[in-house]
Amino acid sequence: MNKATFAGGCFWCMVKPFDQWEGIESVVSGYMGGHVKNPTYEDVKKGDSGHLEAVQIQFDSSIFTYDQLLEIFWQQIDPTDDGGQFQDRGDSYKTAIFTHSDEQLEKAINSKRLLAASGRFTKPIVTPIRPAQTFYVAEDYHQDYYKKEPENYAEDRALSGRDEFIQENWEK
């Protein structure tokens, strides 16, 4: 089993796009990239822990590849926004690809380079690629939020502007 970690703004919106594929064993919401040990949601939300909301994916690379994960990741975010994602603003909602190996690093750099060269966006791609650090699992009520609270999830997602951005930039 391999793992991949992505920060794409609110982790509630980042679980479902990965959770629906054969070869994906788990998608866990949590925090990565900061300096506070064992952060809580409140610590991260305040913005001074240094952590980003992230999802960590356990996957079978013989069924679903890291390249496929990268493709899904890019299509869930605005890679030109360095102030957060959609309605969620602030450092904890910034994007990042956290790599767990040299191979992931190489693939992430290449995918970012290809996206930048594609001309899809007129602004620069600002999503950083960072080495993975300790992943702290978020509180239970954040896990599989789209399944546990489907109405709240749908309302939050609808208000975020994420789907409109995806449709405008990726579904052409």
Secondary structure, 3 states (H helix, E strand, C coil): CEEEEEEECCCHHHHHHHHCCCCEEEEEEEEECCCCCCCCHHHHHHCCCCCEEEEEEEECCCCCCHHHHHHHHHCCCCCCCCCEECCEECHHHCEEEEECCHHHHHHHHHHHHHHHHCCCCCCCCCCCEEECCCCEECCHHHCCHHHHCHHHHHHHHHHHCHHHHHHHHHCC
